[in-house]
Amino acid sequence: MNRKICIVGGGPAGLSCALWVKYLGLSPIILEKHSRLGGLQHTNSFQNTWYMGIPGKNGQAFIQDFIRHAEAETLPTLLNASPQKITQSGDDFHITVGRTEILAKALVICTGQHIRRYDHVQEIAGSEVLKDSPQVCFNPGSTPLQVPYVAGQHVAIIGGGDNGLATAALMASTADHIHLIVRSEIRGFGLYKQWVMDGIQSGKITLHQPAHIQRFETKGDQIGITLWNGDRNPVTLPVDFICFRLGLSPNVKAIDTSLQNSGIGRLALTPSGYIKTDEFCRTSIPRIYAAGDVANQRDPCVATAVAQGTIAARSLEADLRSRCWRFS
C-alpha cells in the first residue's frame, strides 16, 4: 500500500504535521516553495512570549529549533518546490514537482499567509513615493528592530489590527509622536490595546479614526499623508516613517487553481478566502486537509499552527484506516 502523505508548506503547521505523520506509521514528504523551511517566522523579530515552554527567543531563533528537530527526524523535504500539477487516479494523488512525480494517499495544505504589501496601496494617488523607500515598512515582524531607528521621529502607523497596535505601542517608547491611522474599527486585543489607549490619553499617540487616505506626497525629507474622515476638510500629516500594517492574506490561489484545472474539485473557502475545514482539518475534497494560517483567519499563530498540523495528521491517518469521509 502507498503510505505517502504530501504536505505542501514547511512552516510550523507543515513541520508538525510531517512529524506526526511519521510517527503514525505513514511516510511524509514536505514541499516548500522557498529555499528554507520555517515560513513567516523568518521575518519575525518579536520575542516569543506566547508559546509555552520556549521563552526568550525571537521568531527567527524560535523556528530554528523547529528546523533542527525536523532535520534530526530526517523528515523528507523538497525545497524550492511547489506543486506544478495535481491529478488524481483512483485513490492516489499525482503531484508533479519539476521532473519529480509524487504519488500520495492524502494531501495536506499548509501554505500559510503572506504579508499585504505595496500592491494593496498602489491605487492611492502618489503611492509611487512609497515604493522601495527606506522610510516605509510593510513587515510587522521587523517592528522590534525599528524601535531604536524611529527615535525622535514622527511615525504613521496604518492599520488597527493586532500588528498595528503592537507597532504603535512599541514605537511610542522612542518616537517623538505616533499617528495611528485606522480606516474603520480597532480590532486588536490584549495589553497592546491598553498601551495604545494609554498613549492616546497621554498625548503621545494621535488616533485618526475613521480615516481614509487620499494621497501620499514628498514633503522635503518627509512623506505627507493626506487623510479625510468625511466630517471635515482633508488634513495632511508630514511624517518621517510609515509602517503599513495591512494584515495578511492566505496562500490559496495556486493550489486551488491546480485542483480545479485537473478536475479534482474546488476547495470550499470562507468569505475572506481562507480554506474552510471541519474540526478535524478536513477540506471539502476527500483526503485533502488544511492546517495552520491558511485555514485559520481568526487565530493565526505558531501555537495554533502546530496544533492543527497535529490534528490534520491524526485525522488523515484515521480516515485512511477506516476509509470514511465526512465534511459539513
C-alpha positions as CSV (number, residue, x, y, z in Angstrom):
1,M,0.0,0.0,0.0
2,N,1.2,3.5,-0.8
3,R,1.7,5.3,2.5
4,K,3.0,8.6,1.2
5,I,1.4,11.8,2.5
6,C,2.3,15.1,0.7
7,I,2.4,18.2,2.8
8,V,2.5,21.5,0.9
9,G,4.3,24.1,3.0
10,G,7.1,23.8,5.5
11,G,6.1,26.3,8.2
12,P,5.1,25.3,11.8
13,A,1.9,23.6,10.6
14,G,3.6,21.6,7.9
15,L,6.5,20.5,10.2
16,S,4.2,19.5,13.0
17,C,2.0,17.5,10.5
18,A,5.0,15.8,9.0
19,L,6.4,14.7,12.4
20,W,3.0,13.2,13.4
21,V,2.5,11.6,10.1
22,K,5.9,9.8,10.5
23,Y,5.1,8.5,14.0
24,L,1.6,7.4,12.9
25,G,3.3,5.0,10.6
26,L,2.9,6.8,7.3
27,S,5.5,8.5,5.0
28,P,5.5,12.3,4.9
29,I,7.1,14.5,2.3
30,I,7.2,18.2,2.6
31,L,7.1,20.5,-0.4
32,E,8.5,24.0,0.5
33,K,8.5,26.7,-2.2
34,H,11.3,28.7,-0.6
35,S,14.9,27.8,-0.1
36,R,14.4,27.0,3.6
37,L,11.8,25.7,6.0
38,G,10.1,27.9,8.5
39,G,7.6,30.2,6.8
40,L,7.0,33.8,8.0
41,Q,8.8,33.2,11.3
42,H,12.0,34.0,9.5
43,T,10.7,37.6,9.3
44,N,9.6,37.8,13.0
45,S,11.9,39.6,15.3
46,F,9.4,39.7,18.2
47,Q,10.5,37.9,21.4
48,N,8.4,34.8,22.0
49,T,6.1,35.3,24.9
50,W,3.1,33.4,23.6
51,Y,4.4,29.8,23.1
52,M,4.7,28.0,26.4
53,G,8.0,26.4,27.3
54,I,10.3,28.2,24.9
55,P,10.8,31.8,26.3
56,G,13.4,34.3,25.4
57,K,13.8,33.7,21.7
58,N,12.5,35.8,18.8
59,G,10.7,34.2,15.9
60,Q,13.8,33.7,13.9
61,A,15.6,31.8,16.6
62,F,12.4,30.0,17.6
63,I,11.9,28.5,14.1
64,Q,15.5,27.2,14.1
65,D,14.5,24.8,16.9
66,F,11.7,23.5,14.7
67,I,14.0,23.1,11.7
68,R,16.7,21.3,13.8
69,H,14.0,19.0,15.1
70,A,12.9,18.2,11.5
71,E,16.5,17.5,10.5
72,A,17.0,15.2,13.4
73,E,13.9,13.3,12.4
74,T,15.1,13.2,8.8
75,L,11.7,14.4,7.5
76,P,11.8,14.1,3.7
77,T,11.8,17.6,2.2
78,L,12.0,19.2,-1.2
79,L,13.0,22.9,-1.1
80,N,12.3,25.4,-3.8
81,A,9.4,23.1,-4.7
82,S,5.8,23.8,-5.4
83,P,3.2,21.5,-7.0
84,Q,3.0,22.3,-10.6
85,K,0.3,19.9,-11.4
86,I,-2.0,17.8,-9.2
87,T,-4.1,15.0,-10.7
88,Q,-5.9,12.0,-9.2
89,S,-6.1,8.4,-10.3
90,G,-8.1,6.0,-8.2
91,D,-7.1,6.5,-4.6
92,D,-3.8,8.3,-5.4
93,F,-2.9,11.9,-5.9
94,H,-0.2,12.5,-8.5
95,I,1.8,15.7,-7.6
96,T,4.2,16.9,-10.2
97,V,7.2,19.0,-9.0
98,G,9.7,19.7,-11.8
99,R,10.7,16.3,-13.1
100,T,9.6,14.5,-10.0
101,E,6.2,12.9,-9.5
102,I,5.0,12.1,-6.1
103,L,2.3,9.5,-5.5
104,A,0.3,10.3,-2.3
105,K,-2.7,8.9,-0.5
106,A,-3.5,12.3,1.0
107,L,-2.6,15.9,0.6
108,V,-2.2,18.5,3.5
109,I,-2.2,22.2,2.6
110,C,-0.1,24.2,5.0
111,T,0.8,27.1,2.7
112,G,0.2,29.8,5.3
113,Q,-0.3,33.5,4.6
114,H,1.6,36.4,3.1
115,I,2.0,40.0,4.2
116,R,0.0,42.5,2.4
117,R,2.5,44.9,0.8
118,Y,2.7,47.8,-1.7
119,D,0.2,46.3,-4.1
120,H,-2.5,46.9,-1.6
121,V,-1.9,50.7,-1.6
122,Q,-0.6,51.3,-5.1
123,E,-4.0,52.6,-6.3
124,I,-3.8,55.5,-3.9
125,A,-2.6,58.8,-5.5
126,G,1.1,59.4,-5.1
127,S,1.8,55.9,-3.8
128,E,4.9,55.7,-6.1
129,V,6.8,57.7,-3.4
130,L,6.5,54.7,-1.1
131,K,8.0,52.1,-3.4
132,D,11.4,51.0,-2.3
133,S,11.6,53.9,0.2
134,P,13.7,53.4,3.3
135,Q,11.1,55.4,5.2
136,V,8.4,52.7,4.7
137,C,7.9,49.3,6.2
138,F,5.3,46.6,5.4
139,N,6.7,43.8,7.5
140,P,5.2,43.7,11.1
141,G,7.7,41.2,12.2
142,S,10.6,43.7,11.9
143,T,9.0,46.2,14.4
144,P,11.4,45.4,17.3
145,L,14.4,46.2,15.1
146,Q,12.9,49.6,14.0
147,V,12.1,50.8,17.5
148,P,15.5,52.4,18.0
149,Y,15.6,53.6,14.4
150,V,12.5,55.8,14.8
151,A,13.8,57.5,17.9
152,G,12.7,61.2,17.8
153,Q,10.7,60.8,14.6
154,H,7.1,61.3,13.7
155,V,5.7,57.9,12.7
156,A,2.5,57.0,11.0
157,I,1.1,53.5,11.6
158,I,-1.6,52.4,9.2
159,G,-3.8,49.6,10.5
160,G,-5.9,49.0,13.6
161,G,-5.4,45.2,14.0
162,D,-3.1,43.4,16.4
163,N,0.1,44.2,14.4
164,G,-0.9,47.9,14.1
165,L,-1.4,48.2,17.8
166,A,1.7,46.3,18.7
167,T,3.8,48.6,16.4
168,A,2.2,51.7,17.9
169,A,2.7,50.6,21.5
170,L,6.4,49.6,21.0
171,M,7.4,52.6,18.8
172,A,5.8,55.1,21.2
173,S,8.6,54.4,23.6
174,T,11.2,56.1,21.3
175,A,9.3,58.1,18.6
176,D,8.6,61.7,19.1
177,H,4.9,61.2,18.1
178,I,2.8,58.4,16.7
179,H,-0.1,58.9,14.3
180,L,-2.3,55.7,14.3
181,I,-4.5,55.7,11.2
182,V,-7.4,53.3,11.3
183,R,-9.9,53.0,8.4
184,S,-12.8,51.7,10.5
185,E,-12.5,49.9,13.8
186,I,-9.7,49.0,16.1
187,R,-9.6,45.2,16.1
188,G,-6.5,44.5,18.2
189,F,-6.7,43.0,21.7
190,G,-4.8,42.5,25.0
191,L,-2.1,44.6,26.5
192,Y,-1.1,46.3,23.3
193,K,-4.6,47.8,23.0
194,Q,-4.4,49.1,26.6
195,W,-0.9,50.6,26.0
196,V,-2.2,52.3,22.9
197,M,-5.2,53.8,24.8
198,D,-2.8,55.0,27.5
199,G,-0.6,56.6,24.8
200,I,-3.6,58.4,23.3
201,Q,-4.6,59.7,26.7
202,S,-1.1,60.9,27.4
203,G,-0.9,62.7,24.0
204,K,1.9,60.5,22.7
205,I,-0.4,58.9,20.1
206,T,-3.0,60.6,17.9
207,L,-5.7,58.3,16.7
208,H,-7.2,59.1,13.3
209,Q,-10.4,57.1,13.1
210,P,-12.2,56.6,10.8
211,A,-9.7,57.8,8.3
212,H,-9.4,57.4,4.5
213,I,-6.0,58.0,2.9
214,Q,-6.4,60.2,-0.2
215,R,-2.8,60.6,-1.3
216,F,0.9,60.4,-0.5
217,E,3.5,63.0,-1.4
218,T,7.0,64.1,-0.7
219,K,7.4,66.9,1.8
220,G,11.1,67.7,1.9
221,D,12.7,64.8,3.8
222,Q,9.3,63.6,5.0
223,I,6.3,61.9,3.4
224,G,2.9,63.6,3.5
225,I,-0.2,61.6,4.1
226,T,-3.5,63.3,3.2
227,L,-6.4,62.0,5.3
228,W,-10.2,62.5,5.1
229,N,-12.6,61.3,7.7
230,G,-15.8,62.5,6.0
231,D,-16.7,65.2,8.5
232,R,-14.1,67.9,7.8
233,N,-11.6,69.1,5.2
234,P,-8.7,66.7,4.4
235,V,-5.6,67.1,6.6
236,T,-2.0,66.3,5.6
237,L,0.3,64.7,8.1
238,P,4.1,65.1,7.4
239,V,5.9,62.1,8.9
240,D,9.4,60.6,8.9
241,F,8.4,57.0,8.8
242,I,5.4,54.9,7.8
243,C,4.5,51.4,9.0
244,F,1.8,49.7,7.0
245,R,0.1,47.0,9.0
246,L,-2.5,45.9,6.4
247,G,-2.9,42.4,7.6
248,L,-2.2,39.1,5.8
249,S,-3.8,37.1,3.0
250,P,-4.0,33.3,2.7
251,N,-1.8,31.5,0.1
252,V,-4.6,29.6,-1.5
253,K,-4.9,30.6,-5.2
254,A,-2.2,28.5,-6.8
255,I,-3.1,25.2,-5.2
256,D,-6.9,25.8,-5.6
257,T,-6.4,26.6,-9.3
258,S,-4.3,23.4,-9.8
259,L,-7.0,21.3,-8.2
260,Q,-9.7,22.9,-10.3
261,N,-7.8,22.6,-13.5
262,S,-7.2,18.9,-13.0
263,G,-10.9,18.3,-12.3
264,I,-10.3,17.2,-8.7
265,G,-12.5,19.9,-7.4
266,R,-12.8,23.4,-6.0
267,L,-11.9,24.0,-2.3
268,A,-14.6,25.5,-0.2
269,L,-13.4,28.8,1.1
270,T,-14.6,31.2,3.7
271,P,-15.9,34.6,2.7
272,S,-12.4,36.0,3.4
273,G,-10.7,33.4,1.1
274,Y,-9.4,31.0,3.7
275,I,-9.8,27.3,3.3
276,K,-12.9,26.0,5.0
277,T,-12.4,22.9,7.1
278,D,-14.3,20.9,9.7
279,E,-13.0,20.5,13.2
280,F,-10.7,17.7,12.0
281,C,-8.9,19.8,9.4
282,R,-10.7,18.1,6.5
283,T,-11.5,20.3,3.5
284,S,-14.4,19.9,1.1
285,I,-12.4,17.5,-1.1
286,P,-11.8,13.9,0.2
287,R,-8.3,13.2,1.5
288,I,-7.3,16.8,1.2
289,Y,-6.7,18.6,4.6
290,A,-5.6,22.1,5.5
291,A,-3.8,23.3,8.7
292,G,-2.3,26.4,10.0
293,D,-2.8,30.0,9.0
294,V,-4.2,29.2,5.5
295,A,-7.3,27.8,7.2
296,N,-7.3,29.9,10.4
297,Q,-8.1,33.6,9.9
298,R,-9.1,34.3,13.5
299,D,-6.2,32.8,15.4
300,P,-3.1,32.7,13.3
301,C,0.0,31.9,15.4
302,V,2.6,29.2,15.9
303,A,0.7,27.6,18.7
304,T,-2.5,27.0,16.7
305,A,-0.5,26.0,13.6
306,V,1.4,23.3,15.4
307,A,-1.9,22.1,16.9
308,Q,-3.7,22.0,13.6
309,G,-0.8,20.2,12.0
310,T,-1.2,17.5,14.6
311,I,-4.9,17.3,14.1
312,A,-4.6,17.0,10.3
313,A,-2.1,14.1,10.7
314,R,-4.3,12.3,13.2
315,S,-7.4,12.8,11.1
316,L,-5.9,11.6,7.8
317,E,-4.5,8.5,9.5
318,A,-7.8,7.7,11.0
319,D,-9.6,8.4,7.7
320,L,-7.3,6.2,5.7
321,R,-7.5,3.4,8.2
322,S,-11.3,3.5,8.3
323,R,-11.8,4.8,4.7
324,C,-14.6,7.1,5.9
325,W,-15.1,10.7,5.0
326,R,-17.5,13.4,6.2
327,F,-17.4,17.1,5.8
328,S,-20.0,19.5,7.0
